Amino acid sequence: MYKVNNNYGTLTPESILLSLANDEFFKNKNLKITENALVFCTMLYLHYYYFKDKNGNNEHDEKNQFQRIGTDLIIKILTRDYYKDILQRLVELDIIEVNNSYLSSKFSKGYRLHDRFLKEKPVARQIRYDSVKKKFESLNKYFESRYSDEYCFIKQQSENLKLIHIDLERAIGWIEKNKDKFDENGDEVIKNIPHYYRQIFKVSSGFTRKILVSPTNKRVHSLLTSFPRNLRQFLCLIDEETGELNFRKCIIDGKNTQPLLICTKMKQEGIEPDRHFLDFCLTGTLYDYMAKELNESRKWVKD
């Protein structure tokens, strides 16, 4: 799920780390219990933002939804002996919230991080215990298997995305330099600093290879789908023979791609698309034209 310096680790808001470090319950247990709790919080944290990025146009998915997690998976992360105590303490510390209702025994109980954590800057922490690292490995396999069988093309794309790396030091330096700056239009250069940090930490951890297919519209989403444009300059490939970083890249922005694909499909089936519609698609001006005619925003037209 997440790596720090090429080793399995956690990624959580800093105040969660401080809460666990200063809490008597976790102080009195061994460090492994704290690391298990951090693994659970990392899973909630990363998956909230991963699905939010994937479904960003859906107002319902903007909310902090409860994530249904089966007891078997929770025991796998928190261990059978302590999982109830850990969950209860995380609730008492206002770190997580639990949806206590089961719907006719069909659905698992729901969990989510408290809203206040979701806009905080995350902190990466390396896992020390081998047993906890093994949990990460099994979780990786679990989440990868959920989609690889249904969509056969994802596996190769996932392998390709593993090749992408980021110059983390330069990226952090750029964020720190620009976090309080404004562009020529008076807008903030970085509107959501925690989001920028999450994105670069995910790339540095290998989280790029996580690919999902939207259950509603079947669009393919990865971390790069929502990766900030002005951070792409720090993405690179690593030469396997020399170890050198290669920052040369070609960025292609396909405007009006979906309606153009409709035209392509029509032609394949012997149907000639409207000439004006096709011209708008080929020039990348369809959404802009419709927005002007309808007196709506370009985003509204796309949605």
Backbone hydrogen bonds, N-H to C=O, Kabsch-Sander energy under -0.5 kcal/mol:
donor,donor_aa,acceptor,acceptor_aa,energy
4,V,7,N,-4.2
7,N,4,V,-1.1
9,G,2,Y,-2.1
10,T,125,R,-3.1
12,T,123,V,-1.9
14,E,121,K,-1.3
16,I,13,P,-1.2
17,L,13,P,-1.2
18,L,14,E,-2.1
19,S,15,S,-2.2
20,L,16,I,-2.2
21,A,17,L,-2.2
22,N,18,L,-1.8
23,D,19,S,-0.5
23,D,20,L,-0.7
27,K,23,D,-2.3
28,N,24,E,-2.3
29,K,25,F,-0.5
33,I,30,N,-1.4
34,T,30,N,-0.9
35,E,31,L,-2.4
36,N,32,K,-2.4
37,A,33,I,-2.0
38,L,34,T,-2.2
39,V,35,E,-2.2
40,F,36,N,-2.0
41,C,37,A,-2.2
42,T,38,L,-2.6
43,M,39,V,-2.1
44,L,40,F,-2.0
45,Y,41,C,-2.7
46,L,42,T,-3.0
47,H,43,M,-2.0
48,Y,44,L,-1.7
49,Y,45,Y,-1.7
50,Y,46,L,-2.5
51,F,47,H,-2.2
52,K,48,Y,-1.9
53,D,49,Y,-2.6
54,K,50,Y,-1.8
55,N,51,F,-2.1
56,G,53,D,-0.9
58,N,55,N,-2.2
59,E,57,N,-0.7
61,D,58,N,-0.7
62,E,58,N,-0.6
62,E,59,E,-0.9
63,K,59,E,-0.5
63,K,60,H,-1.0
65,Q,63,K,-1.7
67,Q,111,Y,-3.2
68,R,66,F,-0.6
69,I,109,K,-2.1
74,I,70,G,-1.9
75,I,71,T,-2.8
76,K,72,D,-1.7
77,I,73,L,-1.5
78,L,74,I,-3.4
79,T,75,I,-2.1
83,Y,79,T,-1.7
86,I,82,Y,-2.8
87,L,83,Y,-2.4
88,Q,84,K,-2.3
89,R,85,D,-2.3
90,L,86,I,-2.5
91,V,87,L,-1.9
92,E,88,Q,-2.4
93,L,89,R,-2.0
94,D,91,V,-1.7
95,I,90,L,-2.6
96,I,90,L,-1.4
97,E,112,R,-2.9
99,N,110,G,-2.8
100,N,98,V,-0.9
104,S,102,Y,-1.1
106,K,103,L,-2.6
110,G,99,N,-1.1
111,Y,67,Q,-2.0
112,R,97,E,-1.7
114,H,95,I,-2.5
117,F,114,H,-2.0
118,L,115,D,-1.4
120,E,117,F,-1.6
123,V,12,T,-3.1
125,R,10,T,-2.3
127,I,8,Y,-2.5
133,K,129,Y,-1.9
134,K,130,D,-2.1
135,K,131,S,-1.0
136,F,132,V,-1.4
137,E,133,K,-1.8
138,S,134,K,-2.3
139,L,135,K,-2.5
140,N,136,F,-2.5
141,K,137,E,-1.9
142,Y,138,S,-2.1
143,F,139,L,-2.6
144,E,140,N,-2.4
145,S,141,K,-2.1
146,R,142,Y,-0.8
147,Y,144,E,-1.1
148,S,144,E,-1.8
149,D,145,S,-0.8
151,Y,147,Y,-2.2
152,C,150,E,-0.6
154,I,151,Y,-1.6
155,K,152,C,-0.6
157,Q,153,F,-1.5
158,S,154,I,-2.8
159,E,155,K,-2.0
160,N,156,Q,-2.1
161,L,157,Q,-2.2
162,K,158,S,-1.1
163,L,160,N,-1.5
164,I,161,L,-1.5
165,H,236,C,-3.1
167,D,234,F,-2.3
168,L,166,I,-1.6
171,A,167,D,-2.3
172,I,168,L,-2.7
173,G,169,E,-2.1
174,W,170,R,-2.3
175,I,171,A,-2.1
176,E,172,I,-2.6
177,K,173,G,-2.0
178,N,174,W,-1.9
179,K,175,I,-1.4
181,K,178,N,-1.4
183,D,187,D,-2.9
186,G,183,D,-2.0
189,V,181,K,-2.3
191,K,189,V,-0.5
196,Y,192,N,-1.7
197,Y,193,I,-2.2
198,R,194,P,-2.7
199,Q,195,H,-2.4
200,I,196,Y,-2.0
201,F,197,Y,-2.3
202,K,198,R,-2.3
203,V,199,Q,-2.1
204,S,200,I,-2.4
205,S,201,F,-1.2
206,G,202,K,-0.6
206,G,203,V,-1.3
207,F,202,K,-2.7
209,R,206,G,-1.3
210,K,207,F,-1.6
211,I,209,R,-0.7
212,L,221,H,-2.6
214,S,212,L,-0.5
214,S,219,R,-2.8
218,K,214,S,-1.8
221,H,212,L,-3.1
223,L,210,K,-0.5
225,T,222,S,-1.4
226,S,222,S,-0.6
226,S,223,L,-1.0
227,F,224,L,-0.6
231,L,228,P,-1.6
232,R,228,P,-0.5
232,R,229,R,-1.3
234,F,231,L,-1.8
235,L,232,R,-1.6
236,C,165,H,-2.5
237,L,246,N,-2.1
238,I,163,L,-0.6
239,D,237,L,-0.5
239,D,244,E,-2.7
243,G,239,D,-2.9
246,N,237,L,-3.3
247,F,245,L,-0.6
251,I,249,K,-0.5
252,I,250,C,-0.6
253,D,251,I,-0.5
254,G,252,I,-0.7
255,K,253,D,-1.2
257,T,254,G,-1.0
260,L,256,N,-1.7
261,L,257,T,-2.2
262,I,258,Q,-1.6
263,C,259,P,-1.7
264,T,260,L,-2.2
265,K,261,L,-2.5
266,M,262,I,-2.3
267,K,263,C,-2.3
268,Q,264,T,-2.1
269,E,265,K,-1.4
270,G,267,K,-1.7
271,I,266,M,-3.2
272,E,270,G,-0.5
278,L,274,D,-2.5
279,D,275,R,-2.4
280,F,276,H,-2.2
281,C,277,F,-2.0
282,L,278,L,-2.7
283,T,279,D,-1.9
284,G,280,F,-0.6
284,G,281,C,-0.7
285,T,280,F,-2.3
286,L,280,F,-0.9
289,Y,285,T,-2.6
290,M,286,L,-2.5
291,A,287,Y,-2.5
292,K,288,D,-2.1
293,E,289,Y,-2.4
294,L,290,M,-2.5
295,N,291,A,-0.9
296,E,291,A,-2.1
301,V,297,S,-1.8
302,K,298,R,-2.2
303,D,299,K,-2.7
